Amino acid sequence: MPDVTVYTTESCPFCMRAKAFLDQRGVQYDEIFISRSDHAARERLVAETGGYTFPQIIIDGRNIGGWDQLSALDSAGELDALLA
């Protein structure tokens, strides 16, 4: 199984969708919660992932982006290879 990390924040429907999708697939992941008001943590998120929005999903050290990108990879048939 790949190393998967999902950065989330409160009241984030896209975070919930991404986690539910990964849960349905049986993908284990580490969730890192960042409060919307924690500006220093958001700056670290941008430095680490290049993304400022939530969720940010990292698969084996590769930032794939958020829910839209996760869904697009699945639709294109490319996600299974990343999760293998």
PLY file of the C-alpha trace (Angstrom):
ply
format ascii 1.0
element vertex 84
property float x
property float y
property float z
element edge 83
property int vertex1
property int vertex2
end_header
0.00 0.00 0.00
1.22 3.51 -0.77
1.80 6.17 1.84
-1.21 8.49 1.64
-1.68 11.73 3.58
-4.79 13.90 3.48
-4.64 17.44 4.82
-8.09 18.54 5.98
-9.85 21.39 7.73
-13.17 21.90 9.47
-16.49 22.02 7.62
-14.91 21.00 4.33
-17.26 19.07 2.04
-14.43 18.29 -0.40
-12.39 16.83 2.47
-15.34 14.66 3.44
-15.77 13.47 -0.16
-12.10 12.61 -0.54
-11.95 10.72 2.76
-15.19 8.84 2.01
-13.84 7.89 -1.42
-10.57 6.61 0.04
-12.45 4.79 2.81
-14.69 3.07 0.24
-11.59 1.95 -1.64
-10.03 0.61 1.56
-7.10 3.01 1.26
-5.38 3.70 4.56
-4.28 7.28 5.01
-2.96 9.67 7.61
-5.18 12.67 8.17
-3.58 15.93 9.18
-6.11 18.46 10.39
-5.29 22.14 9.99
-7.58 24.74 11.49
-8.64 27.48 9.11
-7.41 30.03 11.66
-3.93 28.49 11.98
-2.12 30.69 9.49
1.34 29.31 10.31
0.15 25.76 9.58
-1.40 26.92 6.29
1.93 28.46 5.30
3.65 25.12 6.08
0.98 23.36 3.99
1.74 25.59 1.02
5.48 25.09 1.47
5.08 21.31 1.63
2.38 20.73 -0.99
2.25 23.85 -3.13
-1.49 24.00 -2.45
-3.46 26.35 -0.22
-6.91 24.78 -0.49
-8.33 21.70 1.23
-7.99 18.85 0.97
-4.44 18.35 -0.18
-3.75 14.71 -0.95
-0.24 13.27 -1.05
0.38 9.78 -2.46
3.90 8.44 -1.97
5.31 11.94 -1.69
3.49 13.22 -4.77
0.93 15.97 -4.25
-2.00 15.12 -6.46
-4.08 18.12 -5.34
-7.57 17.98 -3.91
-10.87 16.20 -4.41
-11.29 17.31 -8.03
-7.88 15.98 -8.99
-8.43 12.73 -7.07
-11.72 12.20 -8.86
-10.19 13.08 -12.25
-7.36 10.57 -11.74
-9.95 7.92 -10.94
-12.07 8.79 -13.98
-8.99 8.64 -16.22
-8.11 5.21 -14.87
-4.80 6.45 -13.42
-5.56 6.31 -9.71
-5.34 2.54 -9.30
-1.71 2.57 -10.44
-0.87 5.24 -7.87
-2.59 3.27 -5.11
-1.08 -0.11 -6.06
0 1
1 2
2 3
3 4
4 5
5 6
6 7
7 8
8 9
9 10
10 11
11 12
12 13
13 14
14 15
15 16
16 17
17 18
18 19
19 20
20 21
21 22
22 23
23 24
24 25
25 26
26 27
27 28
28 29
29 30
30 31
31 32
32 33
33 34
34 35
35 36
36 37
37 38
38 39
39 40
40 41
41 42
42 43
43 44
44 45
45 46
46 47
47 48
48 49
49 50
50 51
51 52
52 53
53 54
54 55
55 56
56 57
57 58
58 59
59 60
60 61
61 62
62 63
63 64
64 65
65 66
66 67
67 68
68 69
69 70
70 71
71 72
72 73
73 74
74 75
75 76
76 77
77 78
78 79
79 80
80 81
81 82
82 83
